[in-house]
């Protein structure tokens, strides 16, 4: 994939996962540069800022400039958080003592981070910083939900108007080791809605055992069936990690999943998340 400067990326057509070279560390950016990066994310949905290796505290401080930093309980992070920093999840298979968690398959399903939060609380910006890249596998897949909506037929758009989907927190596989009191309540989301910053319609399709319901409560289809259809129509972008990549994802504009395939080879990303109020301009 091509590499862009920040200005060229702002002028480029939408390209989910666009790679951007800033030429300076994030900690040296001024407010104008930060505003341009936020505009870049609104344009492309998923962006990669290259060569930005961050310490966990630096990542936390950068994310704090975007919105409310989310702190999850241990049971919702596979009990692999950075010591003393509940905002930083260690994604992959490396424990804090350096040992390998065998047979990891966390997040190997399509989802929107934060889809278990109630509507209005689920505008989540996800930040993943690559620390250890495995020699094989370990890619992250993305589906562009804005493009997926645009590719629907008029009949499909009409059928999905007013449809909703329920996320059952107790059924999320990554939460299987969480205590009962840690599990989020069910959250019902509209399938189609205008993005709060761009105004463009996005398709929000978290997996759900109860499927996609019409406005009058009738089952339209299984959520996985629609996801499979989206993949066929819109395709998948697979991010191949390089050490120091900082991938920022608008979880309304994209779904993602771990593509796996790294076995017990070491893999580590630092993850931090910001909640954005729904009325925040880009």
C-alpha positions as CSV (number, residue, x, y, z in Angstrom):
1,X,0.0,0.0,0.0
2,X,1.2,3.5,-0.8
3,X,2.5,5.8,1.9
4,X,1.0,9.4,2.1
5,X,2.0,12.6,3.8
6,X,-0.7,14.0,6.0
7,X,-1.7,16.6,3.5
8,X,-1.8,14.2,0.6
9,X,-3.9,11.8,2.6
10,X,-6.4,14.6,3.3
11,X,-6.7,15.1,-0.5
12,X,-6.9,11.4,-1.4
13,X,-10.2,9.6,-2.1
14,X,-11.5,7.4,0.7
15,X,-9.1,4.5,1.4
16,X,-9.7,2.5,4.5
17,X,-6.5,1.8,6.2
18,X,-4.5,4.5,4.4
19,X,-0.9,4.6,5.5
20,X,0.4,8.1,6.6
21,X,3.9,9.2,7.4
22,X,3.9,12.2,9.8
23,X,7.7,12.7,9.9
24,X,7.6,13.6,13.6
25,X,6.6,11.9,16.8
26,X,2.9,12.3,17.9
27,X,4.0,13.9,21.1
28,X,5.4,16.8,19.0
29,X,2.2,17.5,17.1
30,X,0.3,20.8,17.8
31,X,-3.5,21.3,18.0
32,X,-3.7,22.1,14.3
33,X,-2.0,18.8,13.3
34,X,-4.3,16.9,15.7
35,X,-7.3,18.4,14.2
36,X,-6.1,17.4,10.7
37,X,-5.6,13.8,11.9
38,X,-9.2,13.8,13.3
39,X,-10.4,15.0,9.9
40,X,-8.4,12.3,8.2
41,X,-10.1,9.6,10.3
42,X,-13.5,11.0,9.5
43,X,-12.6,10.9,5.8
44,X,-11.1,7.4,5.6
45,X,-12.6,5.5,8.6
46,X,-9.3,3.6,9.4
47,X,-5.9,5.2,9.3
48,X,-2.4,4.0,10.0
49,X,0.2,6.4,11.3
50,X,3.5,4.8,10.6
51,X,6.6,4.6,12.8
52,X,4.9,5.8,16.0
53,X,6.2,3.4,18.8
54,X,4.6,4.6,22.0
55,X,5.0,3.7,25.6
56,X,1.7,2.8,27.2
57,X,1.5,6.1,29.1
58,X,2.2,8.0,25.9
59,X,-0.6,6.2,24.1
60,X,-3.0,7.0,27.0
61,X,-2.1,10.6,26.9
62,X,-2.6,10.9,23.1
63,X,-6.0,9.1,23.3
64,X,-7.0,11.5,26.1
65,X,-6.9,14.3,23.5
66,X,-9.7,12.7,21.5
67,X,-12.3,12.1,24.2
68,X,-13.2,10.1,27.3
69,X,-10.6,7.4,27.8
70,X,-12.3,4.1,28.4
71,X,-11.2,1.9,31.3
72,X,-12.5,-1.7,31.2
73,X,-12.5,-4.2,33.9
74,X,-10.1,-7.1,33.7
75,X,-12.7,-9.6,32.7
76,X,-13.5,-7.6,29.6
77,X,-9.9,-7.5,28.5
78,X,-9.0,-11.1,28.8
79,X,-7.2,-10.1,32.1
80,X,-4.2,-8.8,30.2
81,X,-4.0,-5.1,30.9
82,X,-0.9,-3.0,31.4
83,X,-0.1,-2.9,35.1
84,X,-1.4,0.3,36.7
85,X,-3.1,1.4,33.4
86,X,-6.6,0.0,33.1
87,X,-7.0,2.0,29.9
88,X,-4.3,-0.1,28.1
89,X,-5.2,-3.6,27.0
90,X,-2.4,-5.9,25.8
91,X,-3.8,-7.4,22.6
92,X,-2.2,-10.7,21.5
93,X,-0.6,-13.5,23.5
94,X,2.2,-12.0,25.6
95,X,1.6,-11.7,29.3
96,X,3.1,-8.9,31.3
97,X,5.9,-11.3,32.5
98,X,6.8,-12.0,28.9
99,X,5.4,-15.5,28.8
100,X,3.1,-16.7,26.0
101,X,-0.6,-17.4,26.4
102,X,-1.0,-20.6,24.3
103,X,-3.7,-21.1,21.7
104,X,-5.0,-17.5,21.7
105,X,-7.9,-16.7,19.3
106,X,-9.2,-13.5,20.9
107,X,-11.4,-11.3,18.7
108,X,-11.4,-13.7,15.7
109,X,-14.9,-12.6,14.8
110,X,-16.4,-9.5,13.1
111,X,-17.4,-6.8,15.5
112,X,-17.4,-3.1,16.3
113,X,-15.5,-2.3,19.4
114,X,-17.9,-0.9,22.0
115,X,-21.0,-2.5,20.3
116,X,-22.0,-3.7,23.8
117,X,-22.5,-0.1,24.9
118,X,-25.9,1.5,24.6
119,X,-26.8,3.6,21.6
120,X,-25.2,7.1,22.1
121,X,-22.3,5.6,24.0
122,X,-20.9,3.4,21.2
123,X,-19.1,6.1,19.2
124,X,-15.7,4.5,20.0
125,X,-12.3,5.5,18.5
126,X,-9.9,2.5,18.7
127,X,-6.1,3.0,18.9
128,X,-3.8,0.0,18.3
129,X,-0.1,0.4,18.6
130,X,2.1,-2.4,17.3
131,X,4.8,-3.6,19.7
132,X,5.7,-7.2,18.6
133,X,4.9,-8.4,15.1
134,X,4.8,-12.2,14.6
135,X,6.7,-13.8,11.7
136,X,3.5,-15.2,10.3
137,X,-0.2,-14.2,10.5
138,X,-1.4,-11.6,13.0
139,X,-3.2,-9.4,10.5
140,X,-6.3,-7.4,11.3
141,X,-9.2,-7.3,8.9
142,X,-11.5,-4.4,8.3
143,X,-14.9,-3.9,6.5
144,X,-15.8,-0.4,5.4
145,X,-19.4,0.0,6.7
146,X,-19.9,3.3,4.8
147,X,-19.0,1.6,1.5
148,X,-21.0,-1.5,2.5
149,X,-24.1,0.7,2.8
150,X,-23.5,2.5,-0.5
151,X,-23.3,-0.9,-2.3
152,X,-26.7,-2.1,-1.0
153,X,-29.4,-2.2,-3.6
154,X,-32.4,0.2,-3.1
155,X,-34.5,-2.8,-2.2
156,X,-32.0,-3.9,0.5
157,X,-31.8,-0.3,1.9
158,X,-35.6,-0.1,2.1
159,X,-35.8,-3.5,3.8
160,X,-33.2,-2.5,6.4
161,X,-34.8,0.9,7.1
162,X,-35.8,1.0,10.8
163,X,-34.2,-2.4,11.4
164,X,-32.3,-3.0,14.6
165,X,-30.0,-5.5,16.2
166,X,-29.4,-6.6,19.8
167,X,-25.9,-7.2,21.2
168,X,-25.9,-9.7,24.0
169,X,-22.9,-9.0,26.2
170,X,-23.2,-12.4,27.9
171,X,-22.6,-14.1,24.5
172,X,-19.4,-12.2,23.5
173,X,-16.7,-14.9,23.3
174,X,-13.9,-12.5,24.5
175,X,-15.9,-12.0,27.7
176,X,-16.2,-15.7,28.6
177,X,-13.9,-15.4,31.6
178,X,-15.6,-12.3,33.0
179,X,-17.5,-12.3,36.2
180,X,-21.3,-12.0,36.1
181,X,-21.2,-8.5,37.5
182,X,-18.7,-7.4,34.8
183,X,-21.0,-8.5,31.8
184,X,-22.7,-5.6,30.1
185,X,-26.4,-5.5,29.6
186,X,-28.0,-6.1,26.3
187,X,-27.8,-3.2,23.8
188,X,-30.2,-2.6,20.9
189,X,-28.8,-0.6,18.0
190,X,-30.3,0.7,14.7
191,X,-28.8,-1.0,11.7
192,X,-28.7,2.2,9.6
193,X,-28.0,5.7,10.9
194,X,-26.2,8.9,9.8
195,X,-22.6,9.1,11.1
196,X,-22.6,11.8,13.8
197,X,-19.7,13.7,12.2
198,X,-20.0,13.1,8.5
199,X,-23.8,12.7,8.2
200,X,-23.3,9.8,5.8
201,X,-25.3,6.6,6.4
202,X,-23.3,3.7,8.0
203,X,-24.2,0.1,8.4
204,X,-23.8,-1.2,11.9
205,X,-23.8,-5.0,12.1
206,X,-22.5,-6.5,15.3
207,X,-23.0,-10.2,15.6
208,X,-26.2,-11.2,17.4
209,X,-27.8,-14.5,18.2
210,X,-31.2,-13.0,17.8
211,X,-30.4,-11.6,14.3
212,X,-31.6,-8.5,12.5
213,X,-35.1,-7.4,13.4
214,X,-37.4,-5.2,11.3
215,X,-39.0,-2.1,12.7
216,X,-42.1,-4.2,13.7
217,X,-39.9,-6.9,15.4
218,X,-39.9,-9.5,12.6
219,X,-36.7,-11.4,11.9
220,X,-35.1,-10.2,8.6
221,X,-32.0,-12.4,8.6
222,X,-29.1,-13.7,10.7
223,X,-26.5,-11.0,11.3
224,X,-23.7,-13.3,10.0
225,X,-25.5,-13.7,6.7
226,X,-25.5,-10.0,6.2
227,X,-21.8,-9.8,7.2
228,X,-20.9,-12.5,4.7
229,X,-22.8,-10.5,2.0
230,X,-20.9,-7.4,2.9
231,X,-17.6,-9.1,2.5
232,X,-18.6,-10.3,-0.9
233,X,-19.7,-6.8,-2.0
234,X,-17.3,-4.5,-0.2
235,X,-14.3,-6.8,0.4
236,X,-11.9,-6.9,3.3
237,X,-8.9,-4.7,4.0
238,X,-6.2,-6.7,5.9
239,X,-3.7,-4.6,7.7
240,X,-0.3,-6.2,7.7
241,X,1.4,-4.8,10.9
242,X,4.8,-3.2,11.0
243,X,6.4,-2.4,14.4
244,X,5.4,1.1,15.5
245,X,2.2,1.2,13.4
246,X,-0.6,3.2,15.2
247,X,-3.9,2.2,13.6
248,X,-6.8,4.4,14.5
249,X,-10.3,3.1,13.8
250,X,-13.7,4.8,13.8
251,X,-15.9,1.9,15.0
252,X,-19.0,3.3,13.4
253,X,-17.3,3.4,10.0
254,X,-15.7,0.0,10.2
255,X,-16.0,-3.5,11.5
256,X,-12.9,-5.5,12.3
257,X,-11.5,-8.8,13.5
258,X,-8.2,-10.5,14.2
259,X,-7.4,-12.7,11.2
260,X,-5.3,-15.0,13.5
261,X,-2.8,-17.4,11.9
262,X,0.1,-16.6,14.2
263,X,-0.1,-19.7,16.4
264,X,2.0,-19.3,19.5
265,X,4.4,-16.8,17.9
266,X,4.7,-13.7,20.0
267,X,2.3,-10.9,19.1
268,X,1.5,-7.7,21.0
269,X,-0.4,-4.6,20.4
270,X,-1.3,-1.9,22.9
271,X,-4.9,-0.9,22.7
272,X,-6.6,2.2,24.1
273,X,-10.0,3.6,23.3
274,X,-11.8,7.0,23.5
275,X,-15.6,7.5,23.6
276,X,-16.7,10.5,21.5
277,X,-19.9,12.3,22.2
278,X,-22.3,11.8,19.3
279,X,-22.6,15.6,18.7
280,X,-18.8,16.2,18.4
281,X,-17.8,17.8,15.0
282,X,-14.7,16.3,13.3
